[in-house]
Amino acid sequence: MELRHLEALLAIEESGSFTAAADALRTVQSNVSEQVRQLEAELGVPLLVRSRRGAVPTEFGAVVLERARRIHRELEALRADLSMLQGLQTGYATIGVVGTISRWLVPALVDDLNDYAPGIRMRVSEGASERLAVDVVGRELAQAVVTEPVEDPRLAVEPLLVEDLIGLVPADADVGEEPVAISALAGLPFIMPPVENPLRSEVERAAATAGVELDVRLEVEGIRLLIDLVAAEQGAAVLPEMAVPDDLVGLRAVRIADMPPRRLALVTAHEAYLSLADQAVGDSIRRLVSR
């Protein structure tokens, strides 16, 4: 098996036909067909089914394509690593960041990398912890900053940061003097992330410990939308301190008595290879957290 065999297969899958793949590879269709034939002969299974609409991968082809994509990504990472070792400081990195810390972390991360590794190109994915963890396991992301606990045994977990959880209520809500009991917030309808979100689990666990049942009226995944809904007097929320906006127009942030802190971690897939660019991003995150 040679890399050109896999490149031909990937080109067909991306373009949809042998003819278009030949154009993309700057060769002729017969060459592409021969590459696929050789690959199928070596593996002993059919990889593509031709039709009037083009070429569609078989069940075997889908498996080979997934492996081929990983090999292609590894080759790109190899080239990037060599560039960095040569002092060119170029490379491509991927990082996931949970929404509650992205507004603080991402701008600082970009500034830090501009100083230490200005040639790095980076893709940042913001999302819920559970989705980012899945993307790291699937190698769609090299690493991610997520909320603990992280229970997936396929992930390596590096604790990063501990921060307080803060109540967020409409400005005119009467919840008493700080620190307030979580029972005082329970008198308001709650706006929470979806079920299975680690932050929601922590808040509901604290409420249950206090013998309080929260009235969750709205489930919202986006932190910015959640904050806007509280400002619109649609309910209360509990957020990590770094997610609380500096401009509290229409809002009031309150300390909550006996509320356990929120813990953040940097996760990577076990036995995953991190390119030098990804390693530089991880080092930058550690520098920022240590400050």
N, C-alpha and C positions, 0 to 999 in steps of 0.2 A: 504494500500500500504506500502511495506517495501523496504528498500534500496536494499536488495538482488534481488528484482524483477527488479529494474532499472539496477543493475549491470549485471544481466543476459542478459537484452536487449542490453546494451552497448557492452558486450562481443560478442554477436552474430553479431552486426553491424560491429564491428572492425575485427572480424575473418572471417565472411562470412558464417558461418554455425553453427548449433547446436552442432555438434561433436567437431569442433575446439574450440567453446566457452566453452564446458565442460572441454576440456584439459586446457584451459587458466585459468579457475576457479578451477581447480583441483577437479572436481567432475564428475558425470556421466551424460550422455545425458538426461536421464529421469528426473533428477533433474532440468536441465535447461529448458526442455520442460514444466515441471510443474510450474516453476516460471513464464514463459511467459503466460501460460494458466490462472494462477491466476490473473495476471496483466490485461489481456484482459477481464476476467470476471468482474473485478472490474470497469474497464473503460467502458465496454460495446461496445468496437469496436475492429476489428481485427488490429493487429499491424504488423504482418509479413506474408509474402506469401512464402511458401516453393516451391522450384523448384529443378531440377536436379543439378543446379549450386550452390545451397545453400539456403539462406534465404534473402529475400529482404523486406525492410520496406514498408508498405502501406503509404498512405497519412497521416493516423492517426499516424502511427508509426514514421514517420519523425518528426512530431510535438513533440511527447513524447520524442524522442531521443534528440532533441535540448534542451528540458527542463532538461533531465537527465544529459546531459553534463554540464549544468550550475550548477546543484546540486552537481555533482562530483567535479567541480572546487571549489565550496564553501566549501566542506568538506576538500579538500586539503588545502585551505586557513585557515580553522579552525585549522587543525593540526599544520600548520606552526605558527599560532599565539600563540598557546599554548606552542610550543617549545620556541618561543622568550620570552614569559612571564616567562618561567622557566629558562631563562638565557642562553639557548643554542644558541641563535642568529642564528637560521637557518630559511630559508623560501625561497619562490620563488616569484620573481617579474617580471612584464613585463612593458616595457617602449618604447614608440615610439619617435623618434627624427628626425626632419626635416633635410635633408641632408646638408643644409647650415651652420648648427651649430654643427653637429655631430663630426667633426674632432677636435673641441675644447672641447665640453662638455663631450663626452663619456669617453675619457681617464681620465679626471679629476673626473668624477663620479665614475669610478671604483676605483681610488686611494682613494677617500673620503670614499667610503663604506668599503674598506679594513681596514680603521682606525676605523670606527664607528660601522659597522655591518659586520664583515668578513665572517659570515656564510651564507649570502644571496647569492642565485643563481639568476641570472638575464638573461632575454632574451631581447635583444635590437633590435628593428626593425627600420631601416632607410628608409625613403621614403618621398614622397610629402605630404604636409600638408593635402590635401583633402582626400587622402587614409588613412592616420593615423587617421583622425577624424572619418572616417567610422568604422575603426577597434575598436576605443574606444567605439563608440555607440553600436557596436555589441559584446562588452565585450571580443574581442580577445586581446585587450590591456587594461591594467588598467588605463593608463594615457599616455599623449604624449605632447611633446613640439612642437608646431606648430606656423605658421605665422598667425598673425591677419590680417584682421578681421575674426572672427569665427561667423557664422550666424546661425548655427544649434541650435535650441532651446533645443535639447536634451543634450547639453553639458554645463557643468559648466566651465567658463573661468576665469583663474587667470592670470592677466598680470605679465610678468616676467622681460622683458628686452627691451630696446630701443637701436638700433644701426644704424649707418649711412649706406646708400647705396652707393657703390663705383663703378665707371666705370672701366672696365677691357678691355684693348685694346692691340693689338700686339705692341711689343716694338718700332717698327719703325713708328707707326701711328702718323700722325701730327694732333693733335686735339687742339693745342694751350696751353696757360698757365692755370694753375689751379687757382681757380675752373673753370672748363669748363662748358659751357652751354650744355644742353642735345641736342641742335640742332647741336653742333659740333660732337657729337657721332653719330647722325642720318645720317651723311654722309657715315658711314660704314654699311655693312649688320649686322643684329643683330642675336645673338643666344640666345634663350629664353626658359624658361620652357614651358610646354604645356598650352594651353588656360584653363582658370579657376584656374590656380595656383595663389595663393594670391600674390606672389612676382611679377609675370608678370602683374597682374592687377594693382599693385601699380606703376610699372614703366610706363605702358601704360597710366595710368591716369595722371602721372606727365608730360609725353610727350604731351598728348592732351591739358593739361592746358597751356603748352608753345606753342601750335599751331604746334606741330611737329608730323609727322607720321613716325613711325619706320618701317624699311624694315626688317621684320623677315624672314630670309632665312632658319633657322634651329630651330627645336623644340627639346629640349633635357631635359630629366627628371633628369639624373644624374649630380650632380654638378661637380664631378671630370672630367667627359667627357666634360662638357661644358667648363671648364677651359683649358683642353687640346686642344680643338678646337680653342679657342682664341689664344693660344700659337702657333698653326699651321697656324695662319693668316687667319682663315676662317670667322672672324667677330669680333664684340664687344659684351660685355655683361655688365649687371649691377648686382652686387652681394652684399649681406650684408658684412660688413667689416670683420666679423669673418670668412667668407668663403674664403676670399682672401688669397692665399698661401703666406707663408713667403719667399719662394724662387721664385722670379719673373723672372725666366729664360724665355726669349722670350715674356715677358708680361710687361705691365705698368699699375699701378693702379692710377686712377685720381679722385680727388674730383669733385662732380657735384654740380653746383650752384642751389639753390632752389629745391633740391631733398628732399622730406619728408623722415623721418627715417623709418626703418622697425621695427615692434613690434612683440615680441614673447610672447606666453602665454602657460601656462600649463593647459591642458584640461582633464576633467574626465566626465564620464557620470553622469547625474543627478540621485541621489538616489543610485548610485553604492556603494557597500561596498569595501573599500580598505583594503587589508590584512596589517598586521603590516610591512611585508616586503615591500609592495608597499608604505606604508606611509613613511618608512625609505628612500626609493629612492626619494620620493617627497621632504622630508626634506633636503636631500643631494643636490638636484638641487637648492633649495632655498638658501642654504648656499653658493654654488658656485657662484650663480648669485649675491648675496649680496657682494661678495668679489670683 
